[in-house]
Amino acid sequence: MLGTGGTIAGTTSDAGENLGYRAGEIGVAGLVSAVAPLARFALEAEQVAQIDSKDMSHAVWRELVLRCAHHLARPEVAGIVVTHGTDTLEETAWFLQRALAPLKPLVLTAAMRPANALQADGPQNLLDAVTVACTAGARGVLVVMAGAVHGAADVRKLHSYRIDAFGSGEAGPVAVIEEGRLRCFRAWPNDAALLPWAALEVDAAAWPRVEIVFSHAGVGPALVEALVAQGVRGLVVAATGNGSVHVQLDVALQAAQRAGVRVLRSTRCAFGAVVDNDPQAWPSAGALTPVKARIELMLELMRLA
C-alpha cells in the first residue's frame, strides 16, 4: 500500500466542520492499523508523499509511478492500493493507467471526510480497495469510492462535498462491492500504455508542458499567445458542446500550431465524447475530460521525443 496523503489521511481540529483542516497528517501505516479487518491481509505500507492532492505535481507522479512499477514487478505482490486525495484522483488514475497499463490491479482510494470525522468514510473505502486489489483476475488502474469500482478512463469527481462524489458517467462503474463481495458489470480496464514507464524516470521538470484553455463566450487570443511565448509544448482546448471552438480562440490555436505547439480538443460538457464530424477540426480526445486529455497529450509528446 502506497500513501500520498489527502483527506483520507487528514484531520480537523473539531472532527466535524473541517475547521483547521490538514491533509495528509496520518501516515499510510497509521491508516492501515486503524482498520481492524485489514489485519487478515498481508500488507506492506510505504509513504510516497503526504500532500493535499490539489497540490499534486509531476515530481510526485514520477515517484509514484516508479514505486508502482517496482512493486508490480514483484511476483509475490497481488495488487497495489494507493491512498490519495480526491481533488486530482482521476488525473493520477489515468496517468498511471497510460504509463503502466498494469496486468495486476492498481487501486486508488480516498475519502471525502477526514480520518477523525464523526462518520469517516476512509476506513471502509480502504477495506474495499484492498478487497479489490486481492481479487483474482482483476487488472488495470481502478478507483474505489463509496462501494463502487471505477475504471481510470471514465472516473471523475462529480460533487464537491458528498461522500458519493465520484461517478463514471455513461459508462457506469466496473463493479460494486456488496458486503465485502465484488459484483462485476463489465471488463476490467485494458487501455494500453502510451510509452515505456522507464521514460518517466527523467527529471519531472523536463516533462513537456501542456496546458488547458477553455472556449467560452468572449474568449480572446491573449492566453494562448502568452503560453506560446512561454514555450508551452501542447494545448488542450476544453471546447463547447461537441468540440466547437470560438473563432477568436481557433485563430490563436492555429497560430500556436504553426509555432510547433500540438493541439488536442476535448469538451467542457460533463458527459459525452467529442465525435469527429469535421476533418479540418482539431484532433479529438474522444470521451476524455480536459484534465485527462492533458495527460494524454503530455505522454504522447514524451513518446514522440
N, C-alpha and C positions, 0 to 999 in steps of 0.2 A: 504494500500500500504506500503510495506516494502522496505527500501532503504539500499543498501550495498556499494554504491559508483560507481566506474567505469567511463568510458569515458562519459557516458550519463550525469553524474554529474560533468564532468571535464571542465577545462578551459585552454586556451592557452594565452600567452602574446600578440600574434599578430592576433588571431581569424582566422588563416589561415593555417600556415605551421607546426602546432604542436610544435613550439618553446616554451620552458618554460612550457611544458605540465604538468598539475597537475590533477590527477584523484580524483574524489570524493569531489571536492571543494564545491559543492552546495548540500544542504540537500534535502531530498526527498520532503519535504513540499514546498520548493522553485521550484522544478521541476513541481509539480502539479500546483502551482499558475501561472506558466509561460505559461500554455497551456489553453487558454480560454475555449475551448469546454468541458474541464473536469468539469467545474462548474456545469453542469447539472447532474452529478453523485454524489451520497452520498459516499464520500471517507473519509477514515481516513489515516493519514500518520504517520509512525513510522520509526525511524532511527535505524537499527540494527548494521551497520558498515559503515565506509567511507574509503574504501581501493581501490587500484588498484587490479583488480581481478587476476592479475598474482601472487599476494601475498596471495591468498585465503588460509585459514588454516582450520584445523579440528575444532578449537575453534570457528571460525565464523560459520562454518557449524552447530555446536552444537547449538549455539544461534539461528540461523536462523530456524532450524527445530523445535525447541521448540516454537518459536514465531508463526510459521506457524500452528503448531498443536493447539496452543491456539486459534488462530483466526478461523481456520476451524471448531472448535467445537462450535462456536457461531452461533446459528440458524439464526440470522439476517444478517450474512455475506454470500453474494452470491458467492464470489470468492476472490482471493488474487492476487495482482500484486507485483512482486519483481523486483526492478531495480538493475542491475548487470553490471559488466564489461564483455567484450566479450571473453577474453582470456581463462577463465575457466568456461564459461557459461554452456557448455554442461555437464561438470562434476557435477556442482551444480544441474542441472536439473535431471540427473539420480540419484544422491544421494537422492534428495527429493522424487522422484517417488518411489524408493525402500524402503525409510524409512517411507513414509506416504501413498502411493497409494491413493491419495485423491479422494473422490467422487464428490468434487467441483472442479472447475478449479483453478489451481495454475499456474499463468502465469509469466514467466520470460521475461524481455525485456532489451534491452541495446542499445548502439549506437556505430557507428564506427567513428563518428565525435564529438568533444567536444561541450558542450552546447552553446558556444559563436562562433562557426564556422559560416562562411558565409551562408552555407546551412546545418545546423544541422539536422541530421536525428532522433535525440532523441524524439522531441515532437510528431511527427507522430507515431513513434513506441509506445510511451507511450499511446497515444489515442487509437491505435489499440489494445494494450494489455488490457486496461480497457474494451473496447468493447467485447473482447473475454471473459474476466472474468465475465461479466454480461450476457453472453449468456445462456439462459435456456437449460439445458441438457448437457452442456459442463462439462468435468471432466478430471482429471489427470493433470500431470505436462506438461506444454506446453511452447514453446519458440516462441515469436512473434518478427519477424525482417523483415523489408523491405516488408511488406504486406503479408508475408507468416506465417503460423502457423505450427510449427513442434512438433512432439512428442518427449518426452525425450529420448527414446531408440535410435532414429535414427538421431537426430540433431547433426551436427558437424560444426565447423568453417573450411571453405574450402579456404578462401582467407585472406591474411594478411592485406588488406587495403580497398577493395571495400565495399560500403555500403550494397551490397547484398552478404555478406561474408558467410552466413550460408545456408546449404542445408541438405536434408535428404537422400541423396544417392539414391539407387534403390527403396526405399520405397516411396519416394516423400513426400511432405507436407501433413498434415492432412487437411488443409483448406487454403484458401486465403481470404484476406479482400479487398473487392472492393467497393469503395465509401461508406465506413462505414458499409457495409453488408458482412456477412460471407457466403462463399460458401464452403461447406464441400466435401471432396473427399473420406474419409474413416473414420473408427470408432475412437472415442477418445481413448487415451491411457488407458489401463486397466491392466498394469503389476502389479502384487501383491507386497505387502510389504514383505521384507525378514525377518524382525524382528519387534517386537513392538517398536514404536518410543520412548517409555519411556526408552528403553535400552540405548539410546544415551544420557541420562541425566548424565551419569558418566563423569568424567573429560576427556576431549578430549585427554589429554596426555596418557591416559590408553587405547585408541583405538589401536587395533593391527596394527603393522607396516607392510605395504605391499608396495613393490617397483616394478618398471618395468625395465626389462632388454631386450635389443634388440639383436636379432640374425642377424649377418651381416658377411660379408667376413672378415676372420682373427680374429674373436672374440675368446677370451680365457676365462679361468675359474676365473680370478682374481676378477672380480666384484662380482660374485655370492659368492665366498669364503669370501670376505670381508663383504658382507651383512649378511651372515650366522653367522659370527663371532660377528657381532654387534647385533644379536638377532632378525633379521627380522622374521616375522611370515608367510609371504606369498610372493610369487613372481609371477608376470605376465610376461610371455615371449612374446614380440612382435615379432612373428615369420615371416619368409619369406613365400610368397605365401599362400598355403592352410595349414598353420600351421607347415611347416617344420622348423627344428631346427638344427643349426650347430652341428656337432658331439662333438666338444670340449665343447660347451655350454650344450649340452644334458648330458654329463658326469657330469658336475658340478651341474646341476639341479638334477640328480639322487642322488648325494651325499647330496644335500640340503634336498631332500625328506627324505632320511634316517635319517637326523638330526631333522626331525619333521616339516619341512617347507612345506606348501601347495603350489602347482604349478598349474597355470592356463594358458592356451595357447590362445593367440589372434593372429591377423595378422597385420603386419605393412602396408598392402595394403590399399589404400584409400577406396575401396569398396569390397563387398563380405564377406561371412562368412567363418569360419573355418569349413569345412564339415568333420565330423569324418569318416575316412576310415581305421583306424588302431586302433584296440582295445588296443594295447600296448602303444599308444601315450598319451601325457599329456591331461587331460580333456580340452575340448574346451569351449571357451567363446562365441561361435556362431558368431553372427554379431556384438557383442560389440567391440568397439575400445579398444585399450590397456588402455586408461585412465578410461573408464567406467568399463572395466574388473577389474581394480584395486579396484574400489569402490565395485563392486560385491563381490570380494573375501574378502575385509575388513569386509563388513556387514555379509557375511556368517561365517567368523571366530567369529564375535561377537555373532551371533545366536547360534553357537555351544559351546560357552564358558560356 
